Amino acid sequence: MTKQCNKALVLLNMGGARNKDELKMFLTNMFNDKNILTVKSNLLRSIIAKFIVSSRLNSAWKNYEEIGNQSPINPLTEKLVDRLNDEFEDICVYQAMRYTPPFASEVVKDLELKGIKDVVLLPLYPQYSTTTTKSSVEDFQEAAKDKFNIEVIEPYYQNKVFNEALIDTIKNTVENPNEYNLIFSAHGLPQKIVDAGDPYEKHVNEHVKILSDILKEQGVEFKSISLAYQSKVGPMKWLEPALDKELEKYKDQKVLIYPIAFIVDNSETDFELSIEYKEEADKIGIADYKVCKCLNYDEKFIKAIRDITKL
């Protein structure tokens, strides 16, 4: 990055594996995150993390093998960063991933070398959760050690330009929406985290209402619109309804999935939604099952970022 900048925009996200070693790194870092495994003892968290990683690594890697041996989040985010660097003349745009490179510490070093003092953090999570937004922001702030003037962008699921981009994606995925049941699929969360005050479920519900109202205003009528949660692991209670249970309602019908909690496609969209739940849909007898792509580096999302950040 050679341009002269007086400010930086840093996109925050979880990251994704480029190979099996990075998948082990991703799982190890994620399950050692105090915002994910909320046990108070660091030692106990580390022990649990080692057990989970050793028991899940090989099966998780088989999933990655079905999507080309790497998460799509990396090339897609790199393209988004490139597009934004072209868009902003005097603002340097970076990505900082939570669990795989490029890490916040690497970005901080580069910002120091460039003498940049003003930093805007844009979490690529439209709805706030302690497990995503809080974790990524804290990670960057810890790496930065008060070296910069940091502005953190608030949850932007209510932003008009952002939601117009989402609606366009939904409309462009199917020709006859009135034949489809639209399911907004959000990444699940243990109920105990929500009960402890995490606003994620509230934000997701509000977002679904906003998008449903826009579709109605535009005269776009789906057969039905609902919300479900994906990615449940373990025996504890998670947010409901689960996506697999929601799909059971639509035997012999058509279903369109929009991954409402994700902005950039990743293993959860390309494997879990597009392959794993597709197999469930086929077993149920769903007539047609489609998954919308995320916004990724869409031109309208670039405009939305300008509007959200006011840069």
C-alpha positions, 0 to 999 in steps of 0.5 A: 500500500503506497498511497499517503494516508492520514487515516485508516479504516480497518475491517474486522472479521473472524477470519478463515482457514487457508489450509489444515494448519490454519484451521487448527489455528482458527479453532484453537484461537476461537475456543480460547476466546473468553467471549466464546467460551465464557468460563472464568478460568483461563486454564480451564478454557485452554483445557476445554479448547484443546479437547474440542480442537483435537476432537473436531479438527479432522471432521472440520477439515473434511468440510473444508475439502468440499469447498476447495480446501480454504475458506472463501472469506480470505480472497473475498475480503482481500478484494473488498479491501482493494476496492475500498482502497481504490475508493478512498484517496487518502484513507488506507484500508486494512483487514484484521481477522480475529482467529487467523492472519492477518491479525490486528498486531500486524495491522498495528505495526503497519499503521505505526510505520505509516505514522497514522494516528486516526483509525476507524474500526468497522466490524463486518458484523451488522448486528452486535454480539459479545462473541463477534463485535466485542471480541474483535474490537477488544482484540484490536484495542489490546494490540493498539495499546492506546497508540491511536485515536480509535473510532468504533462504528456502531451496529449498522443493521438499520442503515438504509443504504446497507439494507438496500444492498441486501434487498437487491441481492435477495431480489436478484437471486430468484425471478418469482419471489411469490413462489419462495419461502424466504428464511433469514438464517442467522448464526446461532448463539447459546441461550445463556449468552443472550440471557446474560445481556447480549443484544444479538437476538434483539438486533437480528429480530429488528433487522428481519422486521426492517428488511421485511418492511422494505420488501413489502414497500417495494411490492416484493411478496414472498410466500412467507418470511421467517427467521431461523438459526444455524450452526448449533453445536453441543448439548446446551440450549441455543437460540431457536428455531433451528434452521433444520427444524424450520426447513421441515415446514416446507416439504414440496415447496421452494425455499430461499435462504439469506445469511443475515448475520454474514457480510462476506461468504465463508465456510458457514455460507459455502459449506454449511448453508449451501451443502450441508443444509441443502442435503437436509432440504433434499431429504425433507423433499423441498422442491427448490433450495437456494442460498443468496450470496453475501454482499462481499465486495458488491458496489452497493456495499462499497457505497453503504460503507461510505454512508455507514462510516461517513468517510 
